[in-house]
Amino acid sequence: MLDSHLHNAWNEISYRISIITLDSHNAMPCERALSNLVGDFKGLDVSIFAAAEWGENLSALEEAKAAIEKSDIIIVNLLFLEDHIKPILPILKSRRDDCDAMIGVVCDAELVKLTRMGALDMQAPESGALALLKRLRGSSKPSSETGEKKMRMLRRLPKILKYIPGKAQDLRAWFLVMQYWLGGTDENIEAMLRFLISRYSHVDSWQGVSAEPPREYPNVGVYHPNLKGRISEELSDLPEVKNPVATIGLLLMRSYVLSGDTAHYDKVIRGFEERNIRIIPAFAGGLDGRPAIEKYFSDGAGSSIDTLVSLTGFSLVGGPAYNDTEAAVETLSKLNVPYISAHPLEFQTLSQWENSSTGLGPIETTMLVALPELDGATSPTVFAGRQGDAEPSKAMLPCNERVDALIARAVKTAKLRRSEVFERKIAIVLFGFPPNAGAVGTAAYLEVFESLFNTLTAMKDAGYKIELPNSSAELRQEVLAGNAQVYGQEANVESQVSADWIVKNTPWLPELEEQWGSAPGRIQSDGSSVFILGKTFGNVFVGVQPTFGYEGDPMRLLFEKGFAPTHAFSAFYQWLKLNFNANAVLHFGMHGALEFMPGKQTGLNGKDWPDRLIGDLPNIYLYACNNPSEASLAKRRSNATIITHLTPPLTSGGLYKGLLELKDSLVRWREMDSSNHLR
């Protein structure tokens, strides 16, 4: 559990401020602020509680409840999920009228309504200052109002309300608290606490203590650890990269940047730069990434980047609060580059995730994976988290292995976009399930070879270097027949990889040998080498995914923790990457076994089989549109970009004509009265 208490070690605690928020990235500014406040406010204690911890640690929830019961000022922020709101809502309601102030900002409406600050009571009928607030806000629709516009309005309102007496002054204070919090630097957090104490504390000697106004920072800007002050509004201030091989845009969380909690961002930035990639790390406030995209990733001719990587973990528009998919899709369509989503762990520590068989929990999967998917994000990748209980830390830290994997995939994707079409080498993978049943080259709801021939024809017309057969029948013959009988295989043998090659190029070899014996194993093998089945047509290889060695539904693989793929299955994907040098792979039809290989369900790491096998290869998957649940597995476990195809129209075949006439006669016979002589 993260250490959420920031105790005043020099004085007996007599006044408590509790901050209930989503995660702990503002804990360090609060801790540093407290060290500056203790001299002025004897007996002060500030505690910050991260709701993200409560699912894994019930004692953390009980600790938060106990603190709320005794707190004099309570701030609730960034709570939108029912699992976070429901446990503390009753105790917040019971404490509301007994504390000096309760403030709900940037959170669910039910929590905002609990706000009580002086004369401001947000549970009261909408009149006076609150009615004024509605008029000032106008009637812009959410999708048409960017986070940048909302932030400008937020900065403007306190200046207007300053000159309106009465309840409006407490409404102004509420806006100022929001401004302080969203500008969450050490200076702003300290000033926020001073402001609340001086205005709402019941301690007479503390009232009227001066507090600095919110210090303003760019709502939209760029970040780099080498920059003076670390942030800027000018793209030209970023370090130059000579002759970059690609340009990648990074979306960052403004709150992490301002709080100084950036070790995980710095690791990613440095990693890209080591590969001679030009990086544009940009942030935007208001839980809306569109202003950063429009300002730094686009130019007059379209996109100025090759790939967009979001490190926020949230949807592009709305963050954890909601998801404006329509607005996100509109922006991303204009940008027209691959969009990769990576996420820091907010609801568990790195060690908990590492040791988990499931990976991400339900809330994490929804917030960090499913919502970005609605925008069009691919390759969901854990890249950071906090340390475990052995070394408690509030700081977000990179997961080095996952950062390397993220960078490798993003670079390969960016290079693919920059490459000339005629230079690209594409691997197309067909399936053969069930094995040894004549099913090679089949897929559910798809005429595979006819569709494949049409696809290859379109690719050739687009400039791909393809030596195309004359018809789909010839294509089938070359892939499935060829020299198959010579080797006793189900399809043409394109290549053989020796046992020595497998030993040299398989980092996870001991796990394969534990399951299948010494390389090359017995499946799809002649005892000294593994066969690679398929046929090369110019720069396109049409291959057959080897059997996975487990009879029955491949989905059962998910639950076989000790299982490993066959030597042939592993060698096939290693050969695609190392020998054929594929720039991308297209899995053709529903479905293969890659995405069902054992490992975490979501949030995979480098020890999970789907992640190991696909590696950094850009993966495109042609999938039937009537099976979104299994398509989601392919997206989340094999980093696939899904392209759906329609299913063929089906109707009941009925009976042959003679049998149909016989059926009609039997029906008439049954319906006749038993006394009818025709019966």
Secondary structure, 3 states (H helix, E strand, C coil): CCCCEECCCCCCCCEEEEEEECCCCCHHHHHHHHHHHCCCCCCEEEEEEEHHHCCCCHHHHHHHHHHHHHCCEEEEECCCCHHHHCCCHHHHHHHHCCCCEEEEECCCHHHHCCCEECCEECCCCCCCHHHHHHHHHCCCCHHHCCHHHHHHHHHHHHHHHCCCCCCHHHHHHHHHHHHHHHCCCHHHHHHHHHHHHHHHCCCHHHCCCCCCCCCCCCCEEEECCCCCCCEECCHHHCCCCCCCCEEEEEEEEHHHHHHCCCHHHHHHHHHHHHCCEEEEEEEECCCECHHHHHHHHEECCEECCCEEEECCCCECECECCCCCHHHHHHHHHHHCCCEEEEEECCCCCHHHHHCCCCECCHHHHHHHHHHHHHHCCEEEEEEEECCCCCCCCCCCEECHHHHHHHHHHHHHHHHHHHCCHHHCCEEEEECCCCCCCCCCCCECCECHHHHHHHHHHHHHHCCCCCCCCCCHHHHHHHHHHCCHHHHCCCCCEEEEEEHHHHHHHCCCHHHHHHHHCCCCCCCCECCCEEEEEEEEECCEEEEECCCCCCCCCHHHHHHCCCCCCCHHHHHHHHHHHHCCCCCEEEEECCCCCHHHCCCCCECCCCCCHHHHHHCCCCEEEEEECCCHHHHHHHHHHHCEEEEEECCCCCCCCCCCHHHHHHHHHHHHHHHCCCCCCCC
